[in-house]
Amino acid sequence: MTRKEVLLFMLREIRNEMSIALDGLSPADYAALPVEGKRNPVGWIVCHCMRGLDFFLHLTLTGRRCMDGKEKFAAFVRYADKAPGPENPPPDCTTLAGTCHELWTACIEQVEALDDNAFDRPGPHWSGRGTETVAGNCVRMINHHNAHLRAIWMIRGALGETDHYPRQNLGKRDDGTLYVPEKE
């Protein structure tokens, strides 16, 4: 597999895993703090992840943020701008899972359009100082979402979830290679 194929495989997989983790959550679940003051609620975590994805991938690859200026993103952007709490209550998260999937898909489409050399272009570094490559930004978003994905599953468990467990969602081609199927 080429570097591009590996990154696309991983990006598609984390997009689908986020969708699976958010499946079936109610607006109340997105706002719940099962251990008061110890964790951010799922809704804030997802909005926070979307802001990073928009900055490190969409802005880097297109020169514009996907989330800026679009009404469907406005409440999620505002919520992620500061820590959750009484002064920053969660927005209506009814559409959050679908909107997150849509943003991931937009970013993946941009990565699909890159030629191999584009992965070596400079992109922003998480510290705000210096740069890292576009490939590095892709890996950063995969790892960042993966860390928060674990937190979402822990919160679901703390909320009493007993029948919605993570599962690998890979397909197998006739030649034996694996692929990430589109979310149904």
C-alpha positions in Angstrom: 0.0 0.0 0.0 1.1 3.5 -0.7 1.3 6.2 2.0 -1.9 7.7 0.6 -3.7 4.4 0.6 -2.7 3.8 4.2 -3.8 7.2 5.4 -7.1 7.0 3.5 -7.8 3.6 5.0 -7.1 4.9 8.5 -9.1 8.2 7.9 -12.1 6.2 6.7 -11.9 3.8 9.6 -11.8 6.5 12.3 -14.7 8.3 10.6 -16.7 5.1 10.7 -15.7 4.3 14.3 -16.8 7.8 15.4 -20.1 7.3 13.7 -20.5 3.9 15.4 -19.7 5.4 18.8 -22.2 8.2 18.4 -25.0 6.0 17.0 -28.1 6.0 19.2 -27.1 8.8 21.5 -29.8 11.2 22.6 -29.4 14.9 23.0 -29.4 14.2 26.8 -26.6 11.7 26.4 -24.5 14.3 24.5 -24.8 16.7 27.5 -24.5 14.1 30.3 -21.6 14.3 32.8 -21.6 10.9 34.5 -18.8 11.9 36.8 -19.4 15.6 37.5 -16.4 17.7 36.8 -14.2 14.8 35.7 -14.9 14.6 32.0 -16.2 16.6 29.2 -19.6 15.6 27.9 -19.7 13.6 24.6 -21.2 16.6 22.7 -18.3 18.9 23.6 -15.8 16.2 22.8 -17.2 15.7 19.3 -17.4 19.5 18.7 -13.8 19.8 19.9 -12.7 17.0 17.5 -14.6 18.6 14.6 -12.8 22.0 15.2 -9.4 20.2 15.0 -10.4 18.3 11.9 -11.6 21.4 10.2 -8.3 23.3 11.1 -5.7 20.6 10.6 -7.2 18.9 7.5 -9.9 21.0 5.7 -8.2 24.4 6.2 -4.8 23.0 5.4 -5.9 21.3 2.2 -8.4 23.9 0.9 -7.3 27.2 2.4 -10.8 27.6 4.0 -12.6 26.1 7.0 -15.6 23.9 6.2 -17.3 24.9 9.5 -17.0 28.7 9.2 -20.0 30.6 7.9 -22.3 27.6 7.7 -25.3 27.8 10.0 -25.5 24.1 10.6 -22.0 24.3 12.2 -22.4 27.6 14.1 -23.7 26.2 17.4 -21.1 23.5 17.4 -18.3 26.0 16.7 -19.5 28.2 19.6 -19.7 25.3 22.0 -16.2 24.1 21.3 -14.8 27.6 21.7 -14.7 27.3 25.5 -15.0 24.7 28.2 -18.4 23.2 28.8 -20.3 24.2 31.9 -23.2 26.4 33.1 -21.9 29.4 31.2 -21.5 27.3 28.0 -24.4 24.9 27.8 -24.5 22.4 25.0 -26.3 23.2 21.8 -29.0 20.9 20.3 -27.0 17.9 19.3 -29.7 16.2 17.4 -27.7 16.5 14.1 -24.2 16.3 15.6 -23.4 12.7 14.6 -24.4 13.3 10.9 -22.7 16.7 10.8 -19.5 15.1 12.2 -19.7 12.3 9.5 -20.2 15.0 6.8 -17.1 16.9 7.9 -15.0 13.8 7.9 -16.3 12.9 4.5 -15.4 16.4 3.1 -11.9 16.0 4.6 -11.4 12.5 3.2 -12.5 13.7 -0.3 -9.8 16.4 -0.1 -7.2 13.8 0.8 -8.3 11.5 -2.0 -7.6 14.4 -4.5 -4.0 14.8 -3.3 -1.1 13.6 -5.4 1.7 11.7 -3.5 4.0 14.7 -3.2 1.3 16.8 -1.5 1.6 14.7 1.7 5.0 16.3 2.2 3.7 19.9 2.0 3.9 21.8 5.3 0.8 22.1 7.4 0.2 23.6 10.9 1.8 22.1 14.0 -0.4 21.5 17.0 1.8 23.7 19.2 1.2 26.7 16.9 5.0 26.9 16.3 6.5 25.5 13.2 5.0 23.1 10.8 4.4 19.4 10.2 3.6 17.7 7.0 0.1 17.1 5.6 0.7 13.4 6.2 1.5 14.3 9.8 -1.7 16.3 10.1 -3.6 13.3 8.9 -2.0 11.0 11.5 -2.6 13.7 14.2 -6.3 13.7 13.4 -6.5 9.9 13.4 -4.7 9.7 16.8 -6.6 12.7 18.3 -10.0 11.3 17.4 -8.9 7.8 18.6 -8.0 9.2 22.0 -11.4 10.9 22.3 -13.2 7.9 20.9 -12.0 5.9 23.9 -13.3 8.6 26.2 -16.7 8.5 24.4 -16.9 4.7 25.0 -16.0 5.2 28.6 -18.7 7.8 29.1 -21.2 5.6 27.4 -20.3 2.9 29.9 -20.6 5.3 32.8 -24.1 6.3 31.5 -25.1 2.6 31.9 -24.7 1.5 28.3 -24.6 -2.3 28.2 -25.5 -3.3 24.6 -23.7 -0.9 22.3 -20.1 -2.0 22.2 -17.4 -1.0 19.6 -16.9 -3.4 16.8 -14.4 -3.5 13.9 -16.2 -2.5 10.7 -13.9 -3.8 8.0 -14.8 -5.5 4.7 -12.8 -8.2 3.0 -12.3 -8.2 -0.7 -12.1 -11.4 -2.8 -8.3 -11.2 -2.9 -8.2 -11.1 0.9 -7.4 -7.4 1.4 -9.3 -5.4 3.9 -11.2 -2.2 3.2 -13.3 0.3 5.1 -16.9 0.0 3.8 -19.1 3.1 3.6 -21.3 3.7 6.7 -24.7 2.3 6.0 
